[in-house]
């Protein structure tokens, strides 16, 4: 299939490359000319304007957005509503709020343009391991784009979740769960670190051990092993943990529907607390975010 990628950041570039290697014909746009040049070097047709990207794609067009949530997506959808034609499709693969997908669907529906919200998990490792895709929108539009989903994901790694907003809703809850899992690992390793045995424990080896048949084994624990191996004790990291919105939205949904979510709430508030001077567990949370998503960390001076 032909596809246009809008946004060549940490994930957008890798997704464009994976699609190209999967024998799709890919063009890409980014406001950063260096990113466009890197795409060209990978064999992807780089475009410096949205107009150029839209003109290059054959009808019916498919454009996949990998942009920061909020205004950047809003502005791009508004611009594409003027550039595209009936029958074209816009897919938002970023971490947008699910209610934004409902607004974007209305905006594009008025022009006869389809919209899909596809939550994407896999971080910077998705290029080789594949991405987990959670799709929302019209079922027929989803079915037409299955070849793209198959290329981007590992086996059984994509799912139609329901109408507009469902994909981003499922991804929102996924990220809320992620907050809780990371917090539990952070607390556990903090207890080990502060214990009388902490000085003698190799945290990388403990992480590796727990991934050998243990009930707490996971990819996050593999990433903890890698982080501890490169930086034992994490002395170079500040215990400062950022958040990008999904945990807040998940918790607000829990409040709106009166669903108890104490673990996710505590994990989100712990991130807030870290910004006033956190502890070892916050160092591990920061390291894990950097490992799976390439998120920025703050270094000790």
C-alpha positions in Angstrom: 0.0 0.0 0.0 0.9 3.7 -0.3 1.1 5.6 3.0 2.2 9.0 4.1 3.8 9.4 7.5 3.4 12.7 9.2 5.9 13.2 12.0 9.4 11.6 12.1 10.2 11.6 15.8 11.3 8.6 17.9 8.6 6.4 16.7 7.4 7.9 13.4 10.7 7.4 11.7 11.0 3.7 12.8 7.4 3.0 11.8 8.1 4.5 8.3 11.2 2.4 7.9 9.3 -0.8 9.0 6.6 -0.1 6.5 9.1 0.5 3.8 10.9 -2.8 4.6 7.5 -4.5 4.5 7.3 -3.5 0.8 4.8 -0.6 1.3 5.5 2.6 -0.6 6.2 5.3 2.0 6.5 9.0 1.9 7.0 11.2 5.0 6.7 14.8 6.1 8.2 16.6 9.1 8.9 20.2 9.8 12.5 19.3 10.7 14.4 19.2 7.4 17.1 17.0 9.0 14.5 14.4 9.8 13.2 14.5 6.2 16.8 14.1 4.9 17.2 11.0 7.2 14.0 9.5 5.8 15.4 10.1 2.3 18.6 8.3 3.3 16.5 5.3 4.4 14.8 5.1 1.0 11.6 6.9 2.1 10.3 9.7 -0.1 10.8 12.8 2.0 8.4 15.8 1.7 8.9 19.2 3.3 5.2 20.2 3.2 1.9 18.6 3.9 0.7 19.7 0.4 3.6 17.9 -1.2 2.9 14.7 0.8 -0.8 14.9 -0.2 0.0 15.5 -3.9 2.5 12.6 -4.0 0.1 10.0 -2.6 -2.3 8.3 -5.0 -6.0 8.3 -4.2 -7.5 7.1 -2.0 -4.8 8.5 0.3 -3.8 7.2 3.7 -1.9 9.5 6.1 -0.6 8.3 9.5 0.1 10.9 12.1 2.7 10.4 14.8 2.6 13.8 16.5 2.5 15.0 20.1 -1.1 15.0 21.5 -3.1 18.1 21.6 -2.7 21.2 19.4 -0.2 19.7 16.9 -2.7 17.0 16.0 -5.6 19.4 16.0 -3.8 21.8 13.6 -2.7 18.9 11.3 -6.2 17.5 11.1 -7.7 20.9 10.4 -5.1 21.4 7.6 -5.7 17.9 6.1 -9.4 18.5 6.1 -8.7 21.2 3.5 -6.0 19.3 1.5 -7.6 15.8 1.3 -10.5 14.5 -0.7 -13.5 12.3 0.0 -12.5 8.7 0.5 -9.0 9.5 2.0 -8.1 8.3 5.5 -6.3 10.0 8.3 -4.9 7.7 11.1 -3.8 9.2 14.4 -1.2 6.9 16.0 -0.1 9.2 18.7 -1.1 9.3 22.4 -4.1 11.5 21.9 -7.0 11.7 24.3 -9.8 9.5 23.1 -12.3 12.3 23.1 -10.1 14.2 20.6 -10.7 11.3 18.3 -14.4 11.9 18.4 -13.8 15.6 17.5 -11.5 14.7 14.7 -13.9 12.2 13.3 -16.6 14.9 13.1 -14.3 17.4 11.4 -13.2 14.9 8.7 -16.6 13.2 8.3 -18.0 16.6 7.2 -15.5 16.4 4.3 -16.1 12.7 3.5 -12.7 11.9 4.9 -12.3 8.8 7.2 -10.5 9.0 10.5 -9.1 6.2 12.6 -7.5 6.4 16.1 -4.8 3.7 16.6 -3.0 3.4 19.9 0.6 2.3 19.4 2.8 0.6 22.0 6.3 -0.6 21.5 8.5 2.4 21.9 11.8 2.7 20.2 12.0 -1.1 20.0 9.1 -1.4 17.6 11.3 -1.2 14.5 12.6 -4.7 15.1 10.1 -6.2 17.6 6.9 -4.7 16.0 4.2 -2.5 17.5 1.1 -3.4 19.5 -1.8 -1.6 17.7 -5.2 -0.8 19.2 -7.6 0.5 16.5 -10.8 2.5 16.6 -13.0 3.8 13.8 -15.2 2.5 11.0 -14.8 -1.3 10.7 -14.6 -1.3 6.9 -11.9 1.3 6.9 -10.0 -0.8 9.4 -10.3 -3.8 7.2 -8.9 -1.9 4.2 -5.8 -1.0 6.3 -5.1 -4.5 7.7 -2.0 -4.9 5.4 -0.4 -1.9 7.1 -1.3 -3.2 10.6 0.1 -6.6 9.7 3.4 -5.1 8.7 3.8 -2.9 11.7 2.9 -5.5 14.3 4.1 -8.9 15.4 1.8 -11.9 15.1 -1.6 -11.2 16.8 -0.3 -7.7 17.6 -3.3 -5.6 16.3 -6.9 -5.5 17.2 -10.1 -3.7 16.1 -11.4 -2.3 19.4 -14.6 -0.5 18.2 -15.9 2.8 16.8 -14.2 6.2 16.9 -12.2 6.7 20.1 -12.0 3.0 21.1 -8.4 2.6 20.0 -7.1 5.6 22.0 -9.3 4.6 24.9 -7.8 1.1 25.1 -4.3 2.6 24.8 -5.0 5.1 27.5 -5.9 2.3 29.9 -2.9 0.3 28.8 -0.7 3.2 29.8 -2.4 3.6 33.1 -1.6 -0.1 33.8 2.0 0.6 32.7 2.2 3.3 35.4 1.2 0.9 38.1 3.6 -1.9 36.9 6.5 0.5 36.8 5.7 1.8 40.2 5.7 -1.7 41.7 9.1 -2.5 40.2 10.4 0.8 41.4 9.2 0.2 45.0 10.5 -3.3 45.1 14.0 -2.4 43.9 13.9 0.6 46.3 13.3 -1.9 49.2 16.2 -4.0 48.0 18.4 -1.0 47.6 17.7 0.3 51.1 18.1 -3.1 52.8 21.1 -4.4 54.7 21.7 -6.6 51.6 21.5 -3.8 49.1 25.2 -3.0 48.8 25.9 -6.6 47.9 23.1 -7.1 45.4 23.7 -6.8 41.7 20.4 -5.3 40.6 21.0 -6.3 37.0 21.4 -9.9 38.0 18.4 -9.8 40.2 16.3 -8.5 37.3 17.7 -11.2 35.1 16.9 -13.9 37.7 13.3 -12.7 38.1 12.8 -13.1 34.4 13.7 -16.8 34.5 10.3 -18.4 35.2 9.2 -16.0 37.9 5.6 -14.7 38.1 6.9 -11.1 37.9 8.8 -11.6 34.7 8.2 -9.1 31.9 9.7 -6.9 29.2 9.9 -4.0 31.7 12.0 -6.2 33.9 14.3 -7.0 30.9 14.6 -3.2 30.4 15.4 -2.8 34.1 18.2 -5.4 33.7 19.6 -3.4 30.8 19.4 -0.1 32.7 21.2 -1.5 35.8 23.8 -3.2 33.7 24.8 0.0 32.0 24.5 2.2 35.1 24.7 0.1 38.3 22.8 1.9 41.1 21.7 4.6 38.6 23.9 7.3 40.1 23.8 9.4 37.0 20.0 9.8 37.0 18.0 12.4 38.9 14.9 10.8 40.6 12.6 12.9 38.5 9.8 11.2 36.6 7.7 13.0 34.0 4.3 12.0 32.7 2.7 12.6 29.3 -1.0 12.6 30.1 -2.3 9.1 29.7 -2.2 8.2 33.5 -4.1 11.4 34.3 -6.8 10.5 31.7 -7.1 7.0 32.9 -7.6 8.1 36.4 -10.1 10.7 35.4 -12.0 8.0 33.5 -12.0 5.9 36.7 -13.4 8.9 38.6 -16.1 9.5 36.0 -17.3 5.9 36.1 -16.7 5.4 39.9 -14.2 2.5 39.3 -11.6 2.2 42.0 -8.0 2.5 40.7 -5.8 3.0 43.8 -2.7 1.5 42.2 -2.8 3.8 39.2 -3.6 6.8 41.3 -0.7 6.1 43.6 1.6 5.6 40.7 0.6 8.9 39.1 0.9 10.8 42.4 4.4 9.2 43.0 5.5 10.8 39.7 4.3 14.1 40.9 6.1 13.6 44.2 9.4 12.8 42.4 9.6 16.3 41.1 10.2 17.6 44.6 13.2 15.3 45.0 12.4 11.7 44.7 14.2 8.5 45.7 15.8 5.4 44.1 12.5 4.1 42.9 12.0 7.3 40.9 15.4 6.8 39.3 14.3 3.4 38.1 11.0 4.7 36.7 12.9 7.4 34.8 15.3 4.8 33.5 12.5 2.5 32.3 10.8 5.4 30.5 14.1 6.1 28.7 14.6 2.4 27.9 11.2 1.7 26.3 10.3 5.0 24.8 13.5 7.0 24.5 11.9 9.6 26.9 14.3 12.3 28.1 15.9 11.9 31.6 17.5 14.4 33.9 21.1 13.7 34.8 22.9 14.5 38.1 25.5 17.2 37.7 
